Amino acid sequence: MEYIEISSDFIKLDQFLKLANIVMSGGEAKVIIISEEVLVNGEVCTQRGKKLRSGDIVQVNGRKISIK
């Protein structure tokens, strides 16, 4: 599992995908989120603006990333 630390209380899912270098743009983030390719804490998430906090786990394309 990978870990990424954030400096604020939360980060939105689309911004996190860019921070983790999973996507290069917000448009690309939108596509994979709507395509149900992103899991947050083991469940499919289709909300681009979902607030992620420390302890949340994001899974995409076989990568598992925990937020610190």
ABEGO torsion letter per residue (X at the ends): XBBBBBABABBBAAAAAAAAGABABAAAAAAAAAAGABBBGGBBBABAABBBBBGBBBBBGGBBBBBX
